[in-house]
Amino acid sequence: MPDEFREIAEGLAAVAKGFYARGWLLGTSGNLSAVVQREPLRLAMSPSGVDKGELRAEQLLSIDENAQILNAHEGKPSDESLLHIRIVKDRGAGAVLHTHSVWNTVLSDLHASEGGVTIQGFEMLKGLQGVRTHEHTEFLPIIENSQDMPALAEQVGATLNKHKAAHGFLLRRHGLYSWGQTLAEAKRHIEIFEFLLETMGRTSGRSD
Protein backbone atom coordinates (compact mmCIF):
# COMPACT_ATOMS: atom_id res chain seq x y z
CA MET A 1 0.00 0.00 0.00
CA PRO A 2 1.63 3.32 -1.10
CA ASP A 3 2.33 5.69 1.78
CA GLU A 4 -0.08 8.39 0.57
CA PHE A 5 -2.94 5.92 0.15
CA ARG A 6 -2.20 4.32 3.52
CA GLU A 7 -2.33 7.67 5.31
CA ILE A 8 -5.68 8.51 3.73
CA ALA A 9 -7.03 5.01 4.41
CA GLU A 10 -6.00 5.21 8.04
CA GLY A 11 -7.77 8.55 8.34
CA LEU A 12 -10.98 7.15 6.86
CA ALA A 13 -10.85 4.11 9.13
CA ALA A 14 -10.42 6.35 12.18
CA VAL A 15 -13.38 8.52 11.15
CA ALA A 16 -15.52 5.43 10.58
CA LYS A 17 -14.77 4.12 14.07
CA GLY A 18 -15.58 7.50 15.59
CA PHE A 19 -18.88 7.76 13.75
CA TYR A 20 -19.75 4.18 14.69
CA ALA A 21 -19.18 5.00 18.36
CA ARG A 22 -21.64 7.88 18.03
CA GLY A 23 -24.33 5.66 16.50
CA TRP A 24 -24.10 7.19 13.04
CA LEU A 25 -22.73 4.11 11.18
CA LEU A 26 -24.33 1.09 12.82
CA GLY A 27 -24.02 -2.36 11.32
CA THR A 28 -22.61 -2.13 7.82
CA SER A 29 -24.35 1.17 7.05
CA GLY A 30 -22.75 4.26 5.57
CA ASN A 31 -19.72 4.80 3.39
CA LEU A 32 -16.67 7.05 3.25
CA SER A 33 -14.24 8.23 0.59
CA ALA A 34 -11.35 10.60 0.05
CA VAL A 35 -9.45 11.76 -3.01
CA VAL A 36 -5.98 10.26 -3.44
CA GLN A 37 -5.26 12.06 -6.72
CA ARG A 38 -7.22 14.24 -9.14
CA GLU A 39 -5.72 13.41 -12.54
CA PRO A 40 -6.60 10.73 -13.25
CA LEU A 41 -9.18 10.61 -10.45
CA ARG A 42 -8.43 8.06 -7.75
CA LEU A 43 -10.44 7.63 -4.55
CA ALA A 44 -9.93 5.63 -1.40
CA MET A 45 -13.39 4.07 -0.87
CA SER A 46 -14.88 2.01 1.93
CA PRO A 47 -15.91 -1.51 0.86
CA SER A 48 -19.46 -2.78 0.86
CA GLY A 49 -20.74 -4.99 3.66
CA VAL A 50 -18.08 -4.14 6.23
CA ASP A 51 -18.84 -3.19 9.85
CA LYS A 52 -17.61 0.41 10.02
CA GLY A 53 -16.76 0.01 13.71
CA GLU A 54 -14.20 -2.61 12.68
CA LEU A 55 -13.00 -1.02 9.43
CA ARG A 56 -9.24 -1.32 8.90
CA ALA A 57 -7.04 0.76 6.62
CA GLU A 58 -6.05 -2.28 4.56
CA GLN A 59 -9.72 -2.87 3.68
CA LEU A 60 -10.05 0.48 1.88
CA LEU A 61 -10.32 0.18 -1.88
CA SER A 62 -8.66 2.28 -4.56
CA ILE A 63 -11.22 3.11 -7.27
CA ASP A 64 -11.24 5.15 -10.46
CA GLU A 65 -13.88 7.57 -11.76
CA ASN A 66 -15.97 4.62 -12.97
CA ALA A 67 -15.92 2.97 -9.52
CA GLN A 68 -13.62 0.22 -10.75
CA ILE A 69 -11.18 -1.30 -8.23
CA LEU A 70 -7.53 -0.55 -8.98
CA ASN A 71 -5.76 -2.30 -6.13
CA ALA A 72 -5.59 -6.08 -5.76
CA HIS A 73 -8.47 -6.62 -3.39
CA GLU A 74 -11.33 -9.07 -2.88
CA GLY A 75 -13.68 -6.41 -1.53
CA LYS A 76 -16.56 -4.81 -3.39
CA PRO A 77 -16.90 -1.01 -3.62
CA SER A 78 -19.91 0.52 -1.95
CA ASP A 79 -22.94 0.58 -4.25
CA GLU A 80 -23.00 4.33 -3.67
CA SER A 81 -19.50 4.94 -5.02
CA LEU A 82 -21.00 6.69 -8.05
CA LEU A 83 -22.59 9.25 -5.72
CA HIS A 84 -19.23 9.96 -4.09
CA ILE A 85 -17.59 10.36 -7.49
CA ARG A 86 -20.31 12.77 -8.62
CA ILE A 87 -19.93 14.91 -5.48
CA VAL A 88 -16.14 14.99 -5.86
CA LYS A 89 -16.45 16.13 -9.47
CA ASP A 90 -19.27 18.62 -9.00
CA ARG A 91 -18.13 20.13 -5.71
CA GLY A 92 -14.38 19.67 -5.98
CA ALA A 93 -14.57 17.79 -2.69
CA GLY A 94 -11.54 16.13 -1.16
CA ALA A 95 -13.62 13.77 0.99
CA VAL A 96 -17.24 12.59 1.06
CA LEU A 97 -18.92 11.02 4.09
CA HIS A 98 -22.33 9.34 4.40
CA THR A 99 -24.00 8.52 7.72
CA HIS A 100 -27.17 6.67 8.76
CA SER A 101 -28.14 8.17 12.10
CA VAL A 102 -31.60 7.88 13.61
CA TRP A 103 -32.21 11.63 13.39
CA ASN A 104 -31.04 12.20 9.85
CA THR A 105 -33.18 9.25 8.72
CA VAL A 106 -36.28 10.46 10.59
CA LEU A 107 -36.04 14.06 9.42
CA SER A 108 -35.34 13.01 5.83
CA ASP A 109 -38.80 11.45 5.84
CA LEU A 110 -40.66 14.06 7.91
CA HIS A 111 -39.51 16.93 5.67
CA ALA A 112 -39.66 15.10 2.34
CA SER A 113 -42.78 16.96 1.19
CA GLU A 114 -40.90 20.26 1.67
CA GLY A 115 -38.04 19.10 -0.52
CA GLY A 116 -35.50 19.67 2.23
CA VAL A 117 -34.78 20.76 5.78
CA THR A 118 -34.32 24.47 6.52
CA ILE A 119 -31.90 25.12 9.38
CA GLN A 120 -31.43 28.63 10.73
CA GLY A 121 -30.55 30.57 13.86
CA PHE A 122 -28.20 28.02 15.43
CA GLU A 123 -24.68 28.95 16.52
CA MET A 124 -23.41 25.57 15.31
CA LEU A 125 -24.07 26.62 11.71
CA LYS A 126 -20.81 28.58 11.94
CA GLY A 127 -18.99 25.25 11.79
CA LEU A 128 -19.91 24.95 8.10
CA GLN A 129 -17.27 26.19 5.68
CA GLY A 130 -17.82 29.84 4.76
CA VAL A 131 -20.59 30.50 7.31
CA ARG A 132 -19.82 33.45 9.57
CA THR A 133 -23.05 34.03 11.50
CA HIS A 134 -25.75 32.08 13.33
CA GLU A 135 -28.25 34.03 11.22
CA HIS A 136 -27.26 31.90 8.23
CA THR A 137 -30.00 29.79 6.65
CA GLU A 138 -28.88 26.37 5.48
CA PHE A 139 -31.17 24.37 3.20
CA LEU A 140 -30.44 20.64 3.27
CA PRO A 141 -32.12 19.16 0.16
CA ILE A 142 -33.89 15.80 0.34
CA ILE A 143 -33.58 13.41 -2.61
CA GLU A 144 -35.78 10.36 -3.09
CA ASN A 145 -33.76 7.20 -2.59
CA SER A 146 -33.27 4.72 -5.42
CA GLN A 147 -31.42 1.49 -6.10
CA ASP A 148 -30.64 2.71 -9.63
CA MET A 149 -27.27 4.25 -8.80
CA PRO A 150 -26.48 5.85 -12.18
CA ALA A 151 -29.90 7.54 -12.14
CA LEU A 152 -29.49 8.55 -8.50
CA ALA A 153 -26.05 10.01 -9.27
CA GLU A 154 -27.67 12.13 -11.99
CA GLN A 155 -30.29 13.32 -9.50
CA VAL A 156 -27.56 14.19 -7.01
CA GLY A 157 -25.79 16.20 -9.71
CA ALA A 158 -28.98 18.08 -10.58
CA THR A 159 -29.62 18.83 -6.91
CA LEU A 160 -26.08 20.10 -6.33
CA ASN A 161 -26.41 22.34 -9.37
CA LYS A 162 -29.72 23.74 -8.10
CA HIS A 163 -28.53 24.26 -4.53
CA LYS A 164 -25.01 25.54 -5.06
CA ALA A 165 -24.60 26.78 -1.48
CA ALA A 166 -25.62 23.50 0.15
CA HIS A 167 -23.05 21.73 2.34
CA GLY A 168 -24.89 18.41 2.21
CA PHE A 169 -28.11 16.60 1.34
CA LEU A 170 -30.36 13.84 2.65
CA LEU A 171 -31.53 10.71 0.89
CA ARG A 172 -35.09 10.03 2.02
CA ARG A 173 -35.36 7.31 4.70
CA HIS A 174 -31.69 6.64 4.10
CA GLY A 175 -29.19 9.13 5.47
CA LEU A 176 -26.96 12.19 5.25
CA TYR A 177 -24.23 13.09 2.77
CA SER A 178 -21.73 15.86 3.36
CA TRP A 179 -18.25 16.67 2.09
CA GLY A 180 -15.29 18.98 2.48
CA GLN A 181 -12.06 20.09 0.87
CA THR A 182 -10.28 17.81 3.34
CA LEU A 183 -11.26 14.79 5.40
CA ALA A 184 -11.13 16.94 8.54
CA GLU A 185 -13.55 19.45 7.02
CA ALA A 186 -15.93 16.73 5.83
CA LYS A 187 -15.88 15.17 9.31
CA ARG A 188 -16.66 18.55 10.88
CA HIS A 189 -19.57 19.10 8.51
CA ILE A 190 -21.06 15.73 9.42
CA GLU A 191 -20.69 16.52 13.12
CA ILE A 192 -22.39 19.91 12.64
CA PHE A 193 -25.29 18.48 10.66
CA GLU A 194 -25.80 15.54 13.01
CA PHE A 195 -25.92 17.94 15.99
CA LEU A 196 -28.38 20.26 14.24
CA LEU A 197 -30.65 17.49 12.95
CA GLU A 198 -30.83 15.87 16.37
CA THR A 199 -31.54 19.24 17.98
CA MET A 200 -34.35 19.92 15.51
CA GLY A 201 -35.75 16.43 15.89
CA ARG A 202 -35.76 16.55 19.69
CA THR A 203 -37.43 19.96 19.82
CA SER A 204 -39.89 19.64 16.93
CA GLY A 205 -42.82 18.78 19.20
CA ARG A 206 -41.96 21.21 21.98
CA SER A 207 -44.63 23.63 23.12
CA ASP A 208 -43.66 27.33 23.23
SVG drawing of the C-alpha trace seen along z (x, -y; Angstrom):
<svg xmlns="http://www.w3.org/2000/svg" viewBox="-47 -36 52 48">
<polyline fill="none" stroke="black" stroke-width="0.4" points="0.0,0.0 1.6,-3.3 2.3,-5.7 -0.1,-8.4 -2.9,-5.9 -2.2,-4.3 -2.3,-7.7 -5.7,-8.5 -7.0,-5.0 -6.0,-5.2 -7.8,-8.5 -11.0,-7.2 -10.9,-4.1 -10.4,-6.4 -13.4,-8.5 -15.5,-5.4 -14.8,-4.1 -15.6,-7.5 -18.9,-7.8 -19.8,-4.2 -19.2,-5.0 -21.6,-7.9 -24.3,-5.7 -24.1,-7.2 -22.7,-4.1 -24.3,-1.1 -24.0,2.4 -22.6,2.1 -24.4,-1.2 -22.8,-4.3 -19.7,-4.8 -16.7,-7.0 -14.2,-8.2 -11.4,-10.6 -9.4,-11.8 -6.0,-10.3 -5.3,-12.1 -7.2,-14.2 -5.7,-13.4 -6.6,-10.7 -9.2,-10.6 -8.4,-8.1 -10.4,-7.6 -9.9,-5.6 -13.4,-4.1 -14.9,-2.0 -15.9,1.5 -19.5,2.8 -20.7,5.0 -18.1,4.1 -18.8,3.2 -17.6,-0.4 -16.8,0.0 -14.2,2.6 -13.0,1.0 -9.2,1.3 -7.0,-0.8 -6.1,2.3 -9.7,2.9 -10.0,-0.5 -10.3,-0.2 -8.7,-2.3 -11.2,-3.1 -11.2,-5.2 -13.9,-7.6 -16.0,-4.6 -15.9,-3.0 -13.6,-0.2 -11.2,1.3 -7.5,0.6 -5.8,2.3 -5.6,6.1 -8.5,6.6 -11.3,9.1 -13.7,6.4 -16.6,4.8 -16.9,1.0 -19.9,-0.5 -22.9,-0.6 -23.0,-4.3 -19.5,-4.9 -21.0,-6.7 -22.6,-9.3 -19.2,-10.0 -17.6,-10.4 -20.3,-12.8 -19.9,-14.9 -16.1,-15.0 -16.5,-16.1 -19.3,-18.6 -18.1,-20.1 -14.4,-19.7 -14.6,-17.8 -11.5,-16.1 -13.6,-13.8 -17.2,-12.6 -18.9,-11.0 -22.3,-9.3 -24.0,-8.5 -27.2,-6.7 -28.1,-8.2 -31.6,-7.9 -32.2,-11.6 -31.0,-12.2 -33.2,-9.3 -36.3,-10.5 -36.0,-14.1 -35.3,-13.0 -38.8,-11.5 -40.7,-14.1 -39.5,-16.9 -39.7,-15.1 -42.8,-17.0 -40.9,-20.3 -38.0,-19.1 -35.5,-19.7 -34.8,-20.8 -34.3,-24.5 -31.9,-25.1 -31.4,-28.6 -30.6,-30.6 -28.2,-28.0 -24.7,-28.9 -23.4,-25.6 -24.1,-26.6 -20.8,-28.6 -19.0,-25.2 -19.9,-24.9 -17.3,-26.2 -17.8,-29.8 -20.6,-30.5 -19.8,-33.4 -23.0,-34.0 -25.7,-32.1 -28.3,-34.0 -27.3,-31.9 -30.0,-29.8 -28.9,-26.4 -31.2,-24.4 -30.4,-20.6 -32.1,-19.2 -33.9,-15.8 -33.6,-13.4 -35.8,-10.4 -33.8,-7.2 -33.3,-4.7 -31.4,-1.5 -30.6,-2.7 -27.3,-4.3 -26.5,-5.8 -29.9,-7.5 -29.5,-8.5 -26.1,-10.0 -27.7,-12.1 -30.3,-13.3 -27.6,-14.2 -25.8,-16.2 -29.0,-18.1 -29.6,-18.8 -26.1,-20.1 -26.4,-22.3 -29.7,-23.7 -28.5,-24.3 -25.0,-25.5 -24.6,-26.8 -25.6,-23.5 -23.1,-21.7 -24.9,-18.4 -28.1,-16.6 -30.4,-13.8 -31.5,-10.7 -35.1,-10.0 -35.4,-7.3 -31.7,-6.6 -29.2,-9.1 -27.0,-12.2 -24.2,-13.1 -21.7,-15.9 -18.2,-16.7 -15.3,-19.0 -12.1,-20.1 -10.3,-17.8 -11.3,-14.8 -11.1,-16.9 -13.6,-19.5 -15.9,-16.7 -15.9,-15.2 -16.7,-18.5 -19.6,-19.1 -21.1,-15.7 -20.7,-16.5 -22.4,-19.9 -25.3,-18.5 -25.8,-15.5 -25.9,-17.9 -28.4,-20.3 -30.6,-17.5 -30.8,-15.9 -31.5,-19.2 -34.3,-19.9 -35.7,-16.4 -35.8,-16.5 -37.4,-20.0 -39.9,-19.6 -42.8,-18.8 -42.0,-21.2 -44.6,-23.6 -43.7,-27.3"/>
</svg>
